[in-house]
Amino acid sequence: MGSFGENLRREREMRGITLEEISAATKISVRFLSSIENEDFSSLPGGIFNRGFVRAYARYLGLDEDPILEEYQLAAKARPEVDLSHFSPPKTHSYQERRSRRTLWAVLIAIGLLAIGISLWHSTHRTVEVPPLANNATPATNSQASQPQAAPATSSANPIGGGVQQVKTVPPGGVLAATSTTPPAAPKLPPVPDSDGKLVLQIATTERSWVAIDADGKSVMQGVMAANTVKTFEADTNFDVLTGNAQGVTLTLNGQTMKPLGREGEVKQVHLTWKSLQNQNPE
């Protein structure tokens, strides 16, 4: 008898099945499947997700799932699973890179607003020159000579963090007004279907986010959700949700919106049960 991972690999190769075939059917990445065969559990998300991966692997090969899970538990005790606080799913840019980009944009916008303010200040303090009067011209009164003609107002829009800031340039002597920016709103949720005694989870994204969902211990979704996307799932007793961008994900359970999960780029795992409907706070 070989090790847990060696036994799985041997069963797979005996059936002439590749990791890519299992990945296409189970939606589990080839990297995770390879880590299971190599018993590299530190590369996996951990906890219930690891057990779900092993169960799906065994089911696809036609193996008895319960003995395979027992073998996994023994192997996992010998090699502790990874702490989720150190797990980070793939993403396009790191948190530090995104924060640096936002800081750069804020500085550029501030410089632009300062330039507009200085221009307005000069325009309100410049001297109005009156051309020489012709022989037959009628002299203008002091009030007429000192009052400049009104200029049409202009406006410009600058994108700031998903919101829009309107900056208006008004005639000399006016004021510079700017509306406050607003964060991107979550997409509109569809009506909650008749729960019929089930837990109904709606997950909405305001930003691109990596998400994995387990319903009653079975993996029902794993992958990247684009911004402004809504997905709905059902379970009898519980959900487990793992995301790599806590700020970009909003959870609604049976029509009740859960509290915010966390910060941008933060890895977060939550457990939702019927009890979560009472305190509206994921465990």
C-alpha positions, 0 to 999 in steps of 0.5 A: 500500500502506498500513501494516500496521494500515491493511491489516488494517482494509481487509481486515476492512471489505471482508468486512463484519466488525466487531471485536466479531465477531472478539472473540467468535470469538477471545476477544481483547478489542476493545481489543487488536484495535483496538490492532493496527489502530492499531499501538498495540503499547504497549497489548498484552501483548507478545511471543508473545501479540501474535503470537498475537493477529495470527495469530488475527485473520488466520485469522478473516479467511481471510488467509494468516497467515505474510505477515501475521506478517512484516508485523507483525514489521516494524511492531513493530520500527518501534514497540517493544513494551511492557515487560511490567513496565509491563503491568497487566491490569484488576482490581477494586482496586489493590494499594495499596487492598487493602493499606489494607483489610487494614491497617484490618481488622487494626487493628479486630480488634486493638482488639476483642481488646484490649477482650476482654483488658481485660474479662477482667482486670477480671473476674478482679480485681473484689471479690465482695460477699456479701449480709448473712446472715439471722438463721437463715442459716449463715455461709459459710466464707472459701473459699466466700465468696471463690470466684466461681461458674464461668461458661460459656465463650463463643467467637467467630469473626472472619474474617481474610484468608480464615482463621478465628480462634477467640477463647475467653472462659473463666471468671475466672482462665483464659487467652485462647487464639487459634488461628493463621490459615491462608491459603486453600488451593488447590483440589483438583486433578483426576487428571492425564490420561494425558499420552501424550507431551504436556505437561499444564498444570493452573492453579489459582487461590486468588484472582481472577486475569487469565490468558492461556495460549499452548500451542505458540505458539497462544492457548488461554485469555485472561480472568479466572479466579475463585478456586478454579478449575482448568483443564487444557491440553495442549501438545507442547513448551511453554506461555507463561503470563501472569497479573496476580496471581502470588500467586493462581495455582498451576501444575502441570506433568505432576503436578509443582507449580511454585514460587510465581510471585510476590506479590499483584497482580504481573504475571508471565510464565513459559515452561514446557518439558519442561526445567521438569519437571527443575528444577520452576522456570518459566523 
